[in-house]
Amino acid sequence: MLNFTFRFGLSAGQTVDTGQSWKAHIHASRCDVSSGGTHYLQNTNGLDLGDNIFEVVFDAKQYGDDILGSGNVTREYLADYDRAASVVVHIPGGTRALCCNLAPALPKLPDTWSATIEANINNFDAGSNLSYTMLRKEWYHAETNSLRIDEHSAYSRQTRLMNTAEERLVTMHRNDTFPDGICRDHPLQSRMSSFLTRGSSHTIKSTAEMFSFEGDAPDEYHGITASHEYVRGVPCEKWTRNVTMGTKKYTYEFFFPVSSWMIRRESYHRMLWRVVVKSDNGFRGQPVLHFYDFVDMVPYVEDMEVFNPCNVYNTGKPFAGNCTCGRIGSPAPAPASWGGGGGSGEEGMKAGEVAGLSIFFLVFGSAVSFIGTYVYFTQHANRVPLFPETEMGHA
């Protein structure tokens, strides 16, 4: 169905003919392309008339300097989401008087998912000039208020497990010093909790809330990417949102595959494909250009045991630290291979063996939200930081 209402004002001395019927059609191009281009044809090889197009014939009314009109038409088929781009209003004689882009809202996202996220961080700091790629795996389960983030480098692995309802954060590391891993259970800091939750309820946000997808659509819809802008070879639809954080201005770009693009044996259609963060003058006074690709994003957590710290490293031996087995808030016995152990206690954490915990986060949205939650990096005192003077090494 095409159902529309419009109102526009006439400039001084301007007149239009309201004594004859006006027409409106769905067109195949956006308004910035040939003023909407040609009519949308349901059958692209069919005729440009009748039921193969969306056409509304209606009477426009003039009230002072305003012109008002409305109308609707129903077809016995669904228009192709990717090809229906705009609605064009024609005055008698066929002249195009108005054009309005059909700007779809962002696709819906599930509240349970897992994904590998590739972050490509371009560094424009003249003193460093070090750009880098970072890979992480995330599991997000809103029903149980659970989140897990994994990162690894050539010499260590880091895991964060969070539960907002229990207000707990578990940090895990595995390296040469702790070959079987070390685990620390912390209170979840209030500022971290405020990013993750719906305020005082301590329930974790939905995915849409987390990425600020709910409510009004982002500021601008850009349509389908051109072939040279395909994301990992996939034609995508693009939305952008302008965000001010403090005195800094950012542009966020969201990419979703076109609705006709299928993933073989997919269980959820149109997952988030890429987020780009841009700024001419970012939080360090330097330009910002970050690319976040969501790879193998699926609408499930295959095994809830991913939130059990005792199943993270699976070395067959207890880890050091103060953690207990089981999901946060749901204690469970230690694995039988541990011989009844359940961690090596606080003695496993020696003074000076952990130099510090640094945090880097990106925030975005109509007010304040974030992409990819938090990224932590632990630097050991007996090692040289891989990325000194960059956001990977410092808050």
KETI-326715 format. One record per residue: residue in three letters; x, y, z of N, C-alpha, C in turn. Coordinates in steps of 0.1 Angstrom, whole numbers, plus 5000, padded with zeros to 4 digits. Example, Ala and Ser with C-alpha at 12.3 -4.5 7.8 and 13.67 -1.06 7.14 Angstrom:
// KETI-326715
ALA513249435078512349555078513249675078/SER512849785071513749895071512950005079/
//
This chain:
// KETI-326715
MET500849885000500050005000500950125000/LEU500550224992501150364993500150454999/ASN500550515010499650595018500450725022/PHE500050845017500850955020499951085023/THR500551175030499951305032501051405031/PHE500851525024501851625022501251765025/ARG502151855028501751995029503052075025/PHE502852175016503952265013503452405010/GLY504352495013503952635011504352694998/LEU503552794993503852864981504752984984/SER505653014975506353144976505553254972/ALA505953374975505153494972504853504957/GLY503653514953503253534939503153394931/GLN503453284938503453154931502053104931/THR501653044920500352984919500452844913/VAL499552754917499552614911498052584908/ASP497852494899496552454895496052344904/THR495052374912494352274920492952234915/GLY492652284903491352254897491352124890/GLN492552064888492651924882493251834891/SER493151704888493751604897495251604896/TRP495851574907497351554908497651404909/LYS498851364907499251224908500451214916/ALA500551094922501751054930502150914926/HIS503450894925503950754922505150724931/ILE505350594933506650544938507650544927/HIS508850594929509850594919511050504923/ALA511950474913512950374915514250444919/SER514350574920515650634925515350734936/ARG516350764943516250864954516051004948/CYS515651104955515351234950516551304944/ASP517751274950518951334945519451274932/VAL518751174927519151114914518051134904/SER518251234895517251264885515851284891/SER515851354902514551384909513651264911/GLY514251154914513451034916513550934905/GLY514050974893514250884882512950834876/THR512850714872511750644866510750584876/HIS509550554872508650484881509150354885/TYR508850314898509050184903508150084895/LEU508749984889507949874883508149744890/GLN506949694895507049564902507649454893/ASN507149444881507849364871508649454862/THR509949444864510849534857510849514842/ASN510249404837510149384822508749424818/GLY507849464827506449494824506249634819/LEU504949674818504649804813504649904824/ASP504850034820504850144830503450194832/LEU502550114837501150154839500450044847/GLY499150084851498249984857498849934870/ASP498549804873498949744885500449724887/ASN501249744876502649724877503349844883/ILE502649954886503150074892502250114904/PHE502850194913502050254924501650394919/GLU500450424916499950554912498750594920/VAL498750714926497650764933497150894926/VAL495850894923495251014917494451084928/PHE494651214930494051274942493851424938/ASP492951494947492751634945493551714956/ALA494351804951495051894960494152014964/LYS494352064976493552174981494452284985/GLN494052414982494852524986494152604997/TYR494952625008494452705020495452815022/GLY495152935017496053045018497253025009/ASP498453025015499652995008500152845009/ASP499252765015499552625017498852535007/ILE499452425002498852324994498852195002/LEU497752135004497552005011497051905002/GLY497551775004496951664996497251535003/SER496451435000496651305006495951194997/GLY496451074998495850964991496450834994/ASN495950724988496450594990496050504979/VAL496850394977496550294967497050164973/THR496450054970496749924975497049834963/ARG498149754964498449654954498449514960/GLU498149414952498149274958499549214958/TYR500549284961501849234962502649324971/LEU503849274975504749364983505849424974/ALA505949554975507049624967508349574972/ASP509349574962510649534965511349644974/TYR511649604986512249704995513449774990/ASP514349704982515549754978515449844965/ARG514249834958514149914946513150034948/ALA512250034957511350144959512050254967/ALA512350364961513250464966512650594970/SER511550634964511050764967509550774962/VAL508850884967507550914962507651054956/VAL507151064943507151184936505651234933/VAL505451364936504151424934504151504921/HIS503251484912503151554899501951644899/ILE502151774895501051864893500451834879/PRO499251884876498651864863499651904852/GLY499751814842500651844831501951754833/GLY502151694845503251604847504451654854/THR504551794856505651844862505851794877/ARG507051764880507351714894507351824904/ALA506451824913506351934923507051894936/LEU507051774940507551724953508251594951/CYS509251564959509851434960510251404974/CYS509951284979510251254993510951114992/ASN512151104998512850974999512050885008/LEU512050755004511550655013512750605022/ALA512850655034513950625043513550515053/PRO513950395050513650285059514350305073/ALA513750255083514350245096515450135096/LEU516350145105517350045107516749915109/PRO517349805104516849665106516849635121/LYS516049545126515949505140517149405142/LEU517649405154518749315158518249235170/PRO518749105171518349015182519049065195/ASP518449025206519049055219519948945224/THR520048845217521048745220521948725207/TRP523248725208524048715196525548685200/SER526248645190527748635192528348675178/ALA529548725179530148775166531648795169/THR532348775158533748815157533848965152/ILE534449055159534549195154535949225151/GLU536149265138537449315134537549465134/ALA538349525142538549665144539749715137/ASN539649805127540749865120540850005124/ILE541950045132542050175138543150245131/ASN542750355124543750445117544250545127/ASN545550555129546050645138546750765131/PHE546350885133546851005126547751085135/ASP548151035147548951105156550451105150/ALA550851225147552151245141553351185149/GLY553151185162554151135171554250985171/SER553150915166553150775167552950705153/ASN551950755146551650705132551550555132/LEU550950495142550850355143549350315142/SER548950255131547650205129547650055131/TYR546549995134546549855138545149795136/THR545149665135543949585135543849505148/MET542649495153542349415165541149325163/LEU541249205168540149105166539649075180/ARG538349055181537749025194536448935191/LYS536148855201534948775200533948825211/GLU532748845208531748885218530548795218/TRP530048775230528748695233527848795241/TYR526648805236525748905243524448825245/HIS523948825258522748755262521948835271/ALA521048915266520249015273519348945284/GLU518848825281517848765290518548735303/THR519848695304520548665316521448785320/ASN521448895313522249015316523748975315/SER524048895306525448845305526148895292/LEU527448925294528348965283529648905284/ARG530248865273531648815274532348875262/ILE533648915264534548975254535848905255/ASP536348845244537648785243538548865233/GLU539848875237540848925229542148845231/HIS542948845221544248775222545248845214/SER546548825219547748875211548648765210/ALA549848785205550848685203551348625216/TYR551148695227551748645240550748625251/SER549448665249548548655260547048645254/ARG546148595263544748605260544048675272/GLN543048755268542248825278540748795276/THR540048775287538648755287537948835297/ARG536848905294536048975304534648915304/LEU534148875315532848825317532048925326/MET530848975322530149075330528749025332/ASN528149055343526749035346526249155353/THR525349235346524949365352523949345363/ALA523149235363522249215375522949185387/GLU524049105386524849075398525949185401/GLU526049275391527049385393528449335395/ARG528849235386530149175388530849175374/LEU532149185375533049185363534149085367/VAL534348985358535448885359536448915348/THR537648935352538748945342539648825342/MET539948775331540848655330541948685320/HIS543148625324544348645315545148515315/ARG545748485304546548365303547848405295/ASN549048385301550248415294551448335300/ASP552648375297553748285302553848285317/THR553448395323553448395338552448305344/PHE551248305338550148215342549648125331/PRO550348015328550047935316548647875318/ASP548147855330546847795332545747905334/GLY546248035334545248145335545248195349/ILE544848325350544548385363543248455362/CYS542348455372541048505371540748595384/ARG540248715381539848805392538448845391/ASP537748845402536348885403536249015410/HIS535649115403535549255407534149305408/PRO533849405416532549475414532549545401/LEU531349555395531249625382531149775385/GLN532049855380532049995383530750065379/SER530350165386529050225383529050295370/ARG530150355365530150415352530050315341/MET530650195343530550095333529150035333/SER528550025345527149965346526250065339/SER526450195340525450295334525550285319/PHE526650245313526650225298525950105294/LEU525949995303525449865299524049845302/THR523449925311522149895317521150005314/ARG519849965318518750065318518650145331/GLY519750185336519650265349519550175361/SER518650215370518650155383518150005383/SER517549965372517049825371518149725370/HIS519349765366520449685364520249575353/THR519249585345519049485334519849545322/ILE520549455315521349495304520449545293/LYS520949635285520149695275519949595263/SER518849615256518649545244519749585234/THR519949495224520949535214520649665207/ALA519349685204518949815198519249935207/GLU518949915220519350025229520850045230/MET521549935230523049945231523650025220/PHE523149995208523650065196522850185192/SER521950235201521050345199520250335186/PHE519750215183518950195171517550225173/GLU517050225186515650245189515250395188/GLY513950415186513450555185513550595170/ASP513850725168513950775154515050715147/ALA514850705134515950655125517150755126/PRO518350705123519450795123519250915113/ASP520051015114519851145107519651125092/GLU520351035086520351035071520450895066/TYR519550865056519650735050520250755036/HIS521250675032522050695020521750595009/GLY520850505012520450405001521550295000/ILE521550234988522450114986523750164981/THR524850104987526150144983526450114969/ALA527350194963527750164949528750044949/SER528949994938529749864937531149884943/HIS531750004942533150034948533050054963/GLU531850064969531750074983531149954990/TYR531149844983530649714989531449685001/VAL530749635011531449595024531749455024/ARG533049415023533449285022532749215010/GLY532649284999532049224987530549224987/VAL529849284997528449274998527749404996/PRO526749424987526049544986525249574999/CYS525349695004524749725017523949855016/GLU523049865026522349995028523150075039/LYS523150205038523950285047523150385053/TRP523350405067522750505075523850585081/THR523650715084524650795092523950865103/ARG524650895113524250975125525351065129/ASN525051195131526051285136525851295151/VAL526951285159526951285173527951385179/THR527551455189528451545197528651485210/MET529951465214530351415227531251525233/GLY530751595243531551705249531651815238/THR532851845234533051945223533451875210/LYS533451745210533951675198532751625190/LYS532851625177531851585168532251465160/TYR531351365159531651245152530551205142/THR530851135132529851075123529950925124/TYR528850865126528750715126528050665114/GLU528650565107528050505096527650365099/PHE526450325096525950185098525650115085/PHE526149995083525949925071525249795074/PHE524149765066523449635067523349585052/PRO523449455050523349395037521949425032/VAL521849445018520449475013519649355016/SER518349375016517349265020517449145011/SER517849164999517849044990519148964992/TRP520049015000521348935002521048825012/MET521448705009521148595018522548535023/ILE522548495036523648415041523148265041/ARG523948175035523548045034523047985047/ARG521947925047521347865059521247955071/GLU520948085068520948185079519648155087/SER519748195100518648185109518148325113/TYR518748425109518248565112518748655100/HIS517748725094518048805082518548945085/ARG519548985078520149115079520749155092/MET521849095095522649125107523549255104/LEU523949325114524849435113526149395106/TRP526549465096527749425088528949515091/ARG528749645093529949735096529449855102/VAL530349915111530150045117531450125115/VAL531350245110532450335108532350455116/VAL533450495123533450605132534450705126/LYS533950835124534750935118534751065126/SER535851135125535851275131537051345126/ASP536851475123538051555119538851595131/ASN538351595142539051635154538451555166/GLY539051435168538451345178538951375192/PHE538751275201538951305216540451325219/ARG541351295210542751335213543251455204/GLY542351515198542651635190543151595176/GLN543051465173543451405160542251355152/PRO542351345139541251285131541051135136/VAL539851095135539450955138538850885126/LEU539350765124538750685113538850535118/HIS537750485123537750345128536750265120/PHE537050145116536150055109535949935118/TYR534649895121534349775129533449685120/ASP534049575116533349475108532849365117/PHE531549335116530949225124530849105115/VAL531649005119531848885111531148765117/ASP530448685110529748565115528948605127/MET528148715126527248755137525948665136/VAL525748585146524648495147523748525158/PRO522448495157521448535168521348435179/TYR522448385184522348285195523648285202/VAL523648235214524848185221524748035222/GLU525647975215525547835213525547755226/ASP526347795236526447725248526547825259/MET525647825269525747925280526947905289/GLU527647785287528847765295529947865291/VAL529747935280530848035276530948145287/PHE529848155296529948255306530448195320/ASN530948075319531548005331533048025330/PRO533648095339535148125338535947995338/CYS535447885345536147765345536247685332/ASN535447735322535447665309536047755299/VAL536747855303537347955293538647895287/TYR539547855295540847805290541047655289/ASN540247585297540247435295541647375295/THR542547405304543847345305543847215313/GLY542747195320542647075328543247105342/LYS543647225345544247255358543547385363/PRO543547405376542947525382543647645378/PHE542947755377543647885374543947955387/ALA544748055387545048135399543948245400/GLY543948305412542948415414541848385424/ASN540848465424539748455434538448415428/CYS538348365416537048335410536548205414/THR535248185413534548055415534048005402/CYS533747875401533147825389531647855388/GLY531147845375529747865373529548005367/ARG528448025361528148165356527948255368/ILE528248385365528148485376526748475382/GLY526748455395525448445402524848305403/SER525548215396525048075396526247985398/PRO526747965410527947885413527747745408/ALA528847675404528747535399530047465404/PRO530047335404531247265408532447285399/ALA533647275404534847285395534847155386/PRO535547165374535647045366536346935373/ALA535946805370536546695377538046685375/SER538546735364539946725361540746815370/TRP540146905378540846985387541046915400/GLY540546795402540646725415540046795426/GLY538946855424538146925435538647065438/GLY539647115430540147245432539147345426/GLY539347465429538547575424539147705423/GLY540447705419541147835418542247825428/SER543347905427544547895435544548005446/GLY543448075447543448175458544248305454/GLU544148395464544748525461546348515460/GLU546948405466548348395465548848395450/GLY547948355441548348355427548648495421/MET548148595427548348725422549548795430/LYS550648805424551848855430551949005427/ALA552349075438552449225436553449255425/GLY553049345416553949385405553849305393/GLU553049195393552949105381551949165372/VAL551049245377550149315368550449465369/ALA550849525358551149665358549949755358/GLY548849715352547649805352546649755342/LEU545449805344544349765335543949895328/SER544049905315543750025308542450005300/ILE541750105298540350095291540250195280/PHE539750145269539450235258538050205253/PHE537250305252535850285248535450395238/LEU534550355229533850445220532450465224/VAL531950585224530550605227529850665215/PHE528650625213527850695202526350685205/GLY525650755197524150755198523650895199/SER522350895200521651025201522051095214/ALA522351025224522851085236524251025239/VAL524350925247525650855248525350705249/SER526050635240526050485240527450445236/PHE527650325232528950285228528950165218/ILE530050155211530150045201531249955206/GLY530749825207531649725212532049725226/THR531249785235531449795249532849845252/TYR533649775260534949815265536049725260/VAL537149785258538349705254539449725265/TYR539849615271540849625281542149565276/PHE543249615281544549555278545349555291/THR545849435295546749425306548149425302/GLN548949505308550449515305551149465317/HIS552049365315552849305326554149385328/ALA554549395340555649485343556949435337/ASN557149305334558349255329558349255313/ARG557349325307557249325293557149465288/VAL557549485276557449615269556049625263/PRO555249725265553949745259554049735244/LEU553149665238553149655223552849785217/PHE551949865223551449985217551550105226/PRO552750145230552950265238552450385231/GLU551850475238551350605233550250595223/THR549450485224548250465216547150425225/GLU545950425219544750395228544750245232/MET545550165225545650025229546450015242/GLY547250115245548150105257547750195268/HIS546950295265546650395276545150435275/ALA544650475287543250515287543050655280/
//
